Amino acid sequence: MSQPVRVAVIGASGGMGQKRLEHYRDDPRSRVVAACAREETRLREAVADESIRLTTDPWQVYAAD
């Protein structure tokens, strides 16, 4: 099997963003590496996984990890 696709979700604290996070997390073909939202507090509440890089700057999702 090939390496999973690395995914970043922008708008992760909203309803659809959370659904996207769940789908990507549950799919073995993908790995969520970053999540972005305007409000840091809501983002931290929505994304409990500490291995996912969190940011309020959408350009930071392109930064290498």
URJO-V184826 format. One record per pair of residues at least 24 apart in sequence whose C-alpha atoms are under 6 Angstrom apart, sorted by the first residue. I is the first residue (numbers start at 1). J is the second residue. Records with the same first field share a line. If there is no record, write none. Layout:
# URJO-V184826
I = J / J
This chain:
# URJO-V184826
4 = 29 / 30
5 = 30
6 = 30 / 31 / 32
7 = 31 / 32 / 33
8 = 32 / 33 / 34 / 35
9 = 35
10 = 35 / 36
11 = 36 / 37
12 = 36 / 37
13 = 37 / 42 / 43 / 46
34 = 61
